[in-house]
Amino acid sequence: MRLTELLVRDARTSLQRLGLMALLAGAASTGILAIVNSAAASQTGHSNHLVAVALYGIALLVYIFSQRYVLQTTTDEVERIVDERRRSLIRKLADCELLGVEKIGHGAIFSAINTDTQTISQTAGSLILGVQAVMMIFWTTIYIATLSLPALALVIVVLLVAARLYRMRGERASIDLRRAHDEVVALHEMVEGLLAGFKEVKLSSRRAAELLQDAVMVSGRTAFFRSLAQRALGVNFVFSQVAIFILLGTLVFILPALSTSFADSTVKVLTAVLFLVGPVSGVISAAPQITVANAAAENLLKLEKLFDENVEKGIVAEDKRETVAPVFSDFSTIDLRHLTFARGEGSERFVVGPIDLSIRRGETLFITGGNGSGKTTFIKMLTGLYPADSGEILVDGRLVGRADMQRYRDIFGAVFSDFHLFPTLYGVERIDRERAASLIDEMEVENKAHLDGRRFSTVDLSTGQRKRLALVATQLENPPIMVLDEWAADQDPHFRAKFYQLVLPRLRAAGITVIAITHDDKYFHHADRRLHLEDGRVTSISSKGAAT
């Protein structure tokens, strides 16, 4: 069971102590039953029940103490395990290669880290009650053994047969729940696409209709598989209740005829069996939720395995990153030698490179080319986001190996075409307030947003304005190299001109290396060099209009 594997592997609490306390709670509850049965049987003799009352009180106190310990300890432990698992997944996500994250998919990651961890957390109570119920069943069967061995044999046979059939049906429900989870992941991705492309959806009724049709189909399949699982679990519940009723009927109508000695203990045995109904119902009630949680645990462990398979090789450990000083920030040149990257298979295969290029500190380099020419892929290779299939990156003649890759990436600041603007200036230790205000003023958004501590007062702006704030944030990071992927594409003519004629020259004067993807041929002369790509290959490198 993957849920048990996950919880036991990460447990810090002594499982022996926890199991002992659960066993003690079950024994105490069964002891209460035995004391009550014994006292009830001796009522006709008017015996002194002070001893029975004392034992009853002791058993009750033991039950309260042990049950409370089990409930509180298990709840705290499950929440801690879920929290640590969630943190671990987030750390592993941060250590993954970009290609790996793109391959796994946002929907699967979001579903596991958010939905599945929450499912396991919510199942803690059911898991505790289920374990406690099993303990009570164990002790009650021992008590029945002291009353009648034939009754014990009958109870064991019924419970074992019922448990076997219940498990078989439960496995089928688990399969359906896994299928439902896959549909939920697809639905997550569909909703994410709907939100990201909401404007495009609103502009086309046909697009909206087809998207909604697909979403409805996926949602319907999710409901179908969940319905199959819940039906199986529901049938299990009915079956388990019927098994109890059959057991009671057998004890009342059949066993007395087969065993004359059973008549003397019939009432006590029936009381014990009726007492079993509660624990058995507890197991039955907990089983569906535990089944769902087990599927969630399986998803978490699967995602963890995928993260481990796609973790970036040779990265610096997290606890050492802050203590490792960047060794490339004072670079003079970056050399790309025969750098190549390929993606896709067969007719879908697309290759960028081989690329040979030397980038000098402080220069402004424009990357041009048509759509699909490989510009963004080249930028991801250059910045180390995509690992090259072949070739080398050298900084001042020093080879950038896998162990150096994060420190190499640290010299870049970027605003990609699909950029994300964080409300908080993460990674910026000291903020020059005057400089920040000046940059915001230069971007002409001073009436829209300002810095409040390390946070922007708002990021609820137009795409062009958010890009301006993203450029402000990138400059405040003080990277030696700035990568701007079609930054001016969402700007009006006035600000587009301002970007090329004022912002880029200022960055060049500050010694910042700028690498910009652009289609604005009107402003090509503002670059020191222009690299042109077609079908993943460099076709020309121009310097101030002179091709080389």
DOSEVO-48729 format. One line per 5 residues: their letters; for each residue x, y, z of C-alpha. Coordinates in nm, 2 decimals. Example, Ala and Ser with C-alpha at 12.3 -4.5 7.8 and 13.67 -1.06 7.14 Angstrom:
as> 1.23,-0.45,0.78; 1.37,-0.11,0.71
END
This chain:
mrlte> 0.00,0.00,0.00; 0.16,0.32,-0.12; 0.00,0.54,0.15; 0.15,0.32,0.42; 0.49,0.32,0.24
llvrd> 0.48,0.70,0.23; 0.38,0.75,0.60; 0.61,0.48,0.75; 0.91,0.59,0.55; 0.89,0.95,0.67
artsl> 0.77,0.88,1.03; 0.97,1.03,1.32; 0.74,0.91,1.60; 0.82,0.57,1.74; 0.59,0.34,1.55
qrlgl> 0.63,0.08,1.83; 0.51,0.32,2.09; 0.22,0.44,1.87; 0.12,0.08,1.79; 0.14,-0.01,2.16
malla> -0.09,0.27,2.26; -0.34,0.18,1.98; -0.33,-0.18,2.11; -0.38,-0.05,2.46; -0.68,0.16,2.35
gaast> -0.84,-0.14,2.18; -0.78,-0.36,2.48; -0.93,-0.11,2.71; -1.25,-0.08,2.50; -1.28,-0.45,2.49
gilai> -1.22,-0.47,2.86; -1.51,-0.23,2.92; -1.73,-0.47,2.72; -1.61,-0.77,2.92; -1.67,-0.59,3.26
vnsaa> -2.01,-0.47,3.16; -2.11,-0.82,3.03; -1.98,-0.98,3.36; -2.16,-0.73,3.58; -2.48,-0.77,3.39
asqtg> -2.47,-1.15,3.42; -2.42,-1.12,3.80; -2.70,-0.87,3.87; -2.95,-1.14,3.97; -2.72,-1.25,4.26
hsnhl> -2.70,-0.90,4.40; -2.32,-0.94,4.43; -2.09,-0.66,4.53; -2.00,-0.47,4.22; -1.74,-0.24,4.37
vaval> -1.45,-0.43,4.21; -1.63,-0.42,3.88; -1.69,-0.05,3.91; -1.32,0.01,3.99; -1.21,-0.20,3.70
ygial> -1.46,-0.02,3.47; -1.32,0.32,3.58; -0.96,0.21,3.53; -1.04,0.07,3.18; -1.22,0.39,3.09
lvyif> -0.93,0.61,3.20; -0.68,0.39,3.01; -0.90,0.41,2.70; -0.92,0.79,2.72; -0.55,0.84,2.77
sqryv> -0.43,0.59,2.51; -0.70,0.69,2.25; -0.62,1.06,2.29; -0.25,1.00,2.26; -0.30,0.80,1.93
lqttt> -0.53,1.06,1.78; -0.32,1.36,1.86; 0.02,1.20,1.78; -0.10,1.05,1.45; -0.27,1.37,1.34
dever> 0.04,1.58,1.41; 0.27,1.32,1.25; 0.06,1.30,0.93; 0.04,1.68,0.90; 0.42,1.70,0.95
ivder> 0.48,1.42,0.69; 0.25,1.59,0.44; 0.42,1.93,0.49; 0.77,1.78,0.45; 0.66,1.59,0.14
rrsli> 0.51,1.91,-0.01; 0.83,2.10,0.07; 1.04,1.82,-0.07; 0.84,1.82,-0.40; 0.87,2.20,-0.43
rklad> 1.25,2.18,-0.37; 1.28,1.90,-0.63; 1.07,2.10,-0.87; 1.31,2.39,-0.83; 1.60,2.16,-0.90
cellg> 1.45,2.01,-1.22; 1.56,2.09,-1.56; 1.32,2.31,-1.76; 1.28,2.04,-2.02; 1.17,1.80,-1.75
vekig> 0.91,2.03,-1.61; 0.77,2.09,-1.96; 0.76,1.71,-2.01; 0.59,1.63,-1.68; 0.33,1.91,-1.74
hgaif> 0.20,2.18,-1.51; -0.13,2.00,-1.45; 0.03,1.69,-1.30; 0.26,1.90,-1.08; -0.01,2.13,-0.96
saint> -0.25,1.84,-0.89; 0.00,1.64,-0.69; 0.15,1.93,-0.48; -0.19,2.09,-0.40; -0.47,1.84,-0.44
dtqti> -0.31,1.51,-0.35; -0.12,1.64,-0.04; -0.45,1.79,0.08; -0.63,1.46,0.02; -0.37,1.27,0.24
sqtag> -0.40,1.54,0.51; -0.78,1.51,0.52; -0.75,1.13,0.55; -0.55,1.14,0.87; -0.86,1.11,1.09
slilg> -1.00,0.82,0.88; -0.67,0.64,0.89; -0.65,0.67,1.27; -1.01,0.55,1.32; -0.95,0.26,1.08
vqavm> -0.64,0.14,1.27; -0.82,0.18,1.60; -1.11,-0.02,1.47; -0.88,-0.30,1.36; -0.73,-0.31,1.71
mifwt> -1.08,-0.33,1.87; -1.17,-0.61,1.63; -0.86,-0.80,1.74; -0.93,-0.77,2.11; -1.30,-0.85,2.07
tiyia> -1.22,-1.17,1.88; -0.99,-1.27,2.17; -1.28,-1.20,2.41; -1.51,-1.41,2.20; -1.25,-1.69,2.21
tlslp> -1.28,-1.69,2.59; -1.66,-1.74,2.56; -1.69,-1.99,2.27; -1.44,-2.14,2.04; -1.70,-2.24,1.78
alalv> -1.83,-1.88,1.78; -1.47,-1.76,1.74; -1.42,-1.99,1.44; -1.74,-1.87,1.28; -1.64,-1.50,1.33
ivvll> -1.29,-1.55,1.19; -1.42,-1.73,0.88; -1.68,-1.46,0.81; -1.43,-1.18,0.86; -1.16,-1.34,0.65
vaarl> -1.40,-1.41,0.36; -1.55,-1.06,0.38; -1.21,-0.90,0.39; -1.09,-1.09,0.09; -1.39,-1.00,-0.12
yrmrg> -1.37,-0.64,0.00; -1.01,-0.61,-0.10; -1.07,-0.75,-0.45; -1.34,-0.49,-0.50; -1.13,-0.22,-0.35
erasi> -0.85,-0.29,-0.59; -1.09,-0.23,-0.88; -1.19,0.10,-0.72; -0.82,0.20,-0.70; -0.78,0.15,-1.07
dlrra> -1.08,0.37,-1.14; -0.95,0.64,-0.90; -0.62,0.64,-1.09; -0.80,0.69,-1.42; -1.00,0.97,-1.26
hdevv> -0.68,1.14,-1.14; -0.54,1.13,-1.50; -0.86,1.30,-1.62; -0.83,1.56,-1.34; -0.47,1.64,-1.45
alhem> -0.60,1.69,-1.81; -0.88,1.91,-1.67; -0.63,2.12,-1.47; -0.43,2.18,-1.79; -0.75,2.27,-1.98
vegll> -0.86,2.52,-1.72; -0.50,2.66,-1.71; -0.52,2.71,-2.09; -0.87,2.86,-2.06; -0.74,3.12,-1.81
agfke> -0.42,3.19,-2.01; -0.60,3.23,-2.34; -0.92,3.38,-2.20; -0.91,3.68,-2.44; -0.87,3.45,-2.74
vklss> -1.15,3.23,-2.62; -1.39,3.53,-2.59; -1.30,3.64,-2.94; -1.41,3.32,-3.11; -1.74,3.15,-3.04
rraae> -1.62,2.84,-3.23; -1.30,2.82,-3.03; -1.50,2.86,-2.71; -1.75,2.60,-2.81; -1.48,2.34,-2.89
llqda> -1.28,2.41,-2.58; -1.59,2.38,-2.36; -1.68,2.06,-2.54; -1.34,1.91,-2.46; -1.36,2.03,-2.10
vmvsg> -1.71,1.88,-2.06; -1.59,1.55,-2.20; -1.29,1.54,-1.97; -1.51,1.64,-1.67; -1.76,1.37,-1.77
rtaff> -1.49,1.10,-1.79; -1.36,1.22,-1.44; -1.71,1.18,-1.30; -1.76,0.84,-1.48; -1.45,0.69,-1.33
rslaq> -1.51,0.84,-0.98; -1.87,0.70,-1.00; -1.74,0.36,-1.09; -1.50,0.37,-0.79; -1.77,0.50,-0.55
ralgv> -2.01,0.23,-0.67; -1.76,-0.04,-0.60; -1.70,0.10,-0.26; -2.07,0.14,-0.20; -2.13,-0.23,-0.29
nfvfs> -1.85,-0.32,-0.05; -2.03,-0.13,0.23; -2.35,-0.32,0.17; -2.17,-0.65,0.14; -1.99,-0.59,0.47
qvaif> -2.32,-0.51,0.65; -2.48,-0.82,0.50; -2.18,-1.03,0.63; -2.25,-0.90,0.98; -2.62,-0.98,0.96
illgt> -2.54,-1.33,0.83; -2.30,-1.38,1.12; -2.57,-1.27,1.37; -2.82,-1.50,1.21; -2.58,-1.80,1.22
lvfil> -2.51,-1.73,1.59; -2.87,-1.72,1.68; -3.03,-1.98,1.46; -2.76,-2.24,1.36; -2.48,-2.25,1.62
palst> -2.70,-2.33,1.92; -2.83,-2.63,1.73; -2.48,-2.75,1.66; -2.33,-2.69,2.00; -2.53,-2.74,2.32
sfads> -2.26,-2.56,2.53; -2.31,-2.24,2.32; -2.65,-2.17,2.48; -2.50,-2.06,2.81; -2.29,-1.79,2.64
tvkvl> -2.52,-1.69,2.36; -2.61,-1.35,2.51; -2.25,-1.25,2.58; -2.13,-1.36,2.23; -2.41,-1.17,2.06
tavlf> -2.32,-0.87,2.27; -1.96,-0.90,2.16; -2.06,-0.94,1.80; -2.29,-0.64,1.81; -2.00,-0.46,1.97
lvgpv> -1.80,-0.56,1.66; -2.04,-0.38,1.43; -1.90,-0.04,1.54; -1.54,-0.12,1.46; -1.62,-0.31,1.14
sgvis> -1.83,-0.01,1.03; -1.54,0.21,1.12; -1.31,0.01,0.89; -1.57,0.01,0.62; -1.62,0.39,0.64
aapqi> -1.25,0.46,0.65; -1.17,0.23,0.36; -1.30,0.45,0.07; -1.12,0.76,0.20; -0.80,0.55,0.26
tvana> -0.84,0.42,-0.09; -0.85,0.77,-0.23; -0.56,0.87,-0.01; -0.36,0.57,-0.13; -0.42,0.68,-0.49
aaenl> -0.30,1.03,-0.39; 0.01,0.88,-0.23; 0.08,0.68,-0.54; 0.06,1.01,-0.75; 0.30,1.18,-0.51
lklek> 0.56,0.90,-0.52; 0.52,0.89,-0.90; 0.58,1.27,-0.93; 0.88,1.24,-0.69; 1.03,0.97,-0.92
lfden> 0.97,1.19,-1.23; 1.14,1.48,-1.05; 1.44,1.26,-0.95; 1.47,1.15,-1.32; 1.47,1.51,-1.44
vekgi> 1.67,1.67,-1.17; 1.96,1.88,-1.31; 2.28,1.69,-1.28; 2.57,1.84,-1.09; 2.37,2.13,-0.94
vaedk> 2.50,2.28,-0.62; 2.31,2.17,-0.31; 2.05,2.41,-0.19; 2.21,2.46,0.15; 2.53,2.57,-0.02
retva> 2.40,2.79,-0.30; 2.39,3.11,-0.09; 2.75,3.05,0.03; 2.89,2.99,-0.32; 3.01,3.32,-0.47
pvfsd> 2.94,3.36,-0.85; 3.26,3.31,-1.04; 3.14,3.44,-1.38; 3.00,3.78,-1.29; 3.33,3.96,-1.40
fstid> 3.34,3.78,-1.74; 3.50,3.95,-2.04; 3.38,3.70,-2.31; 3.14,3.41,-2.34; 3.22,3.16,-2.62
lrhlt> 2.98,2.91,-2.77; 3.15,2.63,-2.95; 2.95,2.41,-3.18; 2.65,2.44,-2.95; 2.36,2.21,-3.06
farge> 2.02,2.13,-2.92; 1.76,1.90,-3.07; 1.40,1.83,-2.97; 1.12,1.60,-3.11; 1.15,1.28,-3.31
gserf> 1.12,1.18,-3.67; 0.95,1.44,-3.89; 0.89,1.66,-3.58; 1.26,1.68,-3.50; 1.40,2.03,-3.49
vvgpi> 1.76,2.11,-3.44; 1.92,2.44,-3.33; 2.28,2.47,-3.42; 2.56,2.41,-3.43; 2.63,2.76,-3.32
dlsir> 2.97,2.93,-3.28; 2.96,3.27,-3.12; 3.16,3.50,-2.90; 2.98,3.75,-2.68; 3.17,4.04,-2.55
rgetl> 3.09,4.21,-2.22; 2.90,4.53,-2.26; 2.78,4.48,-2.62; 2.43,4.49,-2.74; 2.34,4.18,-2.95
fitgg> 2.01,4.15,-3.14; 1.87,3.80,-3.23; 1.65,3.81,-3.54; 1.47,3.55,-3.75; 1.12,3.44,-3.84
ngsgk> 0.88,3.26,-3.62; 1.00,2.90,-3.55; 1.36,2.99,-3.65; 1.49,2.88,-3.31; 1.55,3.22,-3.15
ttfik> 1.39,3.14,-2.81; 1.55,2.80,-2.81; 1.89,2.95,-2.87; 1.83,3.19,-2.58; 1.75,2.90,-2.35
mltgl> 2.07,2.72,-2.46; 2.27,3.03,-2.41; 2.14,3.09,-2.06; 2.17,2.72,-1.96; 1.80,2.66,-1.93
ypads> 1.82,2.39,-2.20; 2.12,2.16,-2.17; 2.30,2.14,-2.51; 2.32,1.80,-2.67; 2.67,1.88,-2.79
geilv> 2.91,2.17,-2.79; 3.06,2.38,-2.51; 3.01,2.71,-2.33; 3.33,2.88,-2.21; 3.35,3.19,-1.99
dgrlv> 3.69,3.36,-2.04; 3.82,3.03,-2.17; 3.69,2.83,-1.87; 3.46,2.55,-1.96; 3.12,2.57,-1.79
gradm> 3.05,2.22,-1.66; 2.73,2.09,-1.51; 2.85,2.17,-1.16; 2.90,2.54,-1.27; 2.57,2.57,-1.46
qryrd> 2.37,2.74,-1.18; 2.65,2.99,-1.11; 2.67,3.05,-1.48; 2.29,3.11,-1.50; 2.32,3.35,-1.21
ifgav> 2.48,3.61,-1.44; 2.17,3.64,-1.65; 1.86,3.85,-1.59; 1.57,3.80,-1.83; 1.23,3.91,-1.94
fsdfh> 1.10,3.63,-2.17; 0.81,3.67,-2.41; 0.60,3.45,-2.17; 0.74,3.62,-1.87; 0.60,3.60,-1.52
lfptl> 0.61,3.91,-1.30; 0.65,3.82,-0.93; 0.49,4.07,-0.70; 0.79,4.04,-0.46; 1.14,4.12,-0.56
ygver> 1.28,3.78,-0.47; 1.66,3.75,-0.48; 1.72,4.12,-0.44; 1.89,4.17,-0.11; 1.93,4.55,-0.10
idrer> 1.71,4.79,-0.29; 1.82,5.13,-0.38; 1.49,5.32,-0.33; 1.60,5.62,-0.53; 1.71,5.41,-0.82
aasli> 1.40,5.20,-0.81; 1.18,5.51,-0.81; 1.38,5.64,-1.10; 1.34,5.32,-1.30; 0.97,5.31,-1.24
demev> 0.95,5.67,-1.35; 1.15,5.59,-1.66; 0.90,5.31,-1.74; 0.62,5.56,-1.70; 0.42,5.35,-1.46
enkah> 0.48,5.57,-1.15; 0.11,5.65,-1.14; 0.02,5.28,-1.16; 0.26,5.10,-0.92; 0.53,5.17,-0.67
ldgrr> 0.75,4.96,-0.44; 0.61,4.89,-0.09; 0.90,4.73,0.09; 1.01,4.45,-0.15; 0.67,4.42,-0.32
fstvd> 0.51,4.61,-0.60; 0.19,4.78,-0.49; 0.01,4.60,-0.78; 0.09,4.39,-1.08; -0.27,4.40,-1.20
lstgq> -0.17,4.60,-1.51; -0.18,4.57,-1.89; 0.07,4.33,-2.05; 0.29,4.61,-2.17; 0.30,4.78,-1.83
rkrla> 0.37,4.45,-1.65; 0.66,4.40,-1.90; 0.79,4.74,-1.79; 0.78,4.65,-1.43; 0.95,4.32,-1.51
lvatq> 1.23,4.52,-1.67; 1.25,4.73,-1.36; 1.28,4.42,-1.14; 1.54,4.27,-1.37; 1.75,4.58,-1.35
lenpp> 1.73,4.59,-0.97; 1.89,4.24,-0.97; 2.20,4.40,-1.13; 2.28,4.11,-1.36; 2.58,4.16,-1.59
imvld> 2.37,4.02,-1.88; 2.01,4.10,-1.97; 1.81,3.88,-2.20; 1.50,4.05,-2.35; 1.28,3.82,-2.56
ewaad> 1.07,4.05,-2.79; 1.04,4.30,-2.50; 0.91,4.58,-2.72; 0.64,4.37,-2.89; 0.37,4.48,-2.65
qdphf> 0.47,4.85,-2.63; 0.32,5.14,-2.80; 0.52,5.33,-3.07; 0.63,5.60,-2.82; 0.76,5.35,-2.57
rakfy> 0.91,5.13,-2.83; 1.12,5.42,-2.96; 1.21,5.51,-2.60; 1.33,5.15,-2.53; 1.57,5.14,-2.83
qlvlp> 1.68,5.51,-2.82; 1.71,5.56,-2.44; 1.69,5.24,-2.23; 1.93,5.03,-2.44; 2.20,5.30,-2.47
rlraa> 2.18,5.36,-2.09; 2.23,4.99,-2.03; 2.52,4.98,-2.27; 2.68,5.29,-2.09; 2.64,5.10,-1.76
gitvi> 2.84,4.81,-1.90; 2.54,4.57,-1.92; 2.55,4.31,-2.19; 2.21,4.31,-2.37; 2.09,4.02,-2.58
aithd> 1.75,4.10,-2.73; 1.52,3.91,-2.96; 1.35,4.16,-3.19; 1.16,4.20,-3.51; 1.19,4.58,-3.52
dkyfh> 1.41,4.63,-3.83; 1.37,5.01,-3.79; 1.59,4.99,-3.48; 1.85,4.73,-3.59; 2.12,5.00,-3.60
hadrr> 2.11,5.03,-3.22; 2.28,4.69,-3.19; 2.65,4.63,-3.19; 2.59,4.31,-3.37; 2.29,4.12,-3.51
lhled> 2.27,3.74,-3.53; 2.01,3.61,-3.78; 1.86,3.26,-3.75; 1.67,3.05,-4.00; 1.55,2.69,-3.94
grvts> 1.77,2.67,-3.63; 2.09,2.78,-3.81; 2.29,3.10,-3.79; 2.28,3.25,-4.15; 2.45,3.57,-4.08
isskg> 2.62,3.78,-3.81; 2.61,4.15,-3.89; 2.81,4.43,-3.72; 2.66,4.78,-3.76; 2.52,4.67,-4.09
aat> 2.82,4.49,-4.22; 2.77,4.11,-4.26; 3.04,3.88,-4.14
END
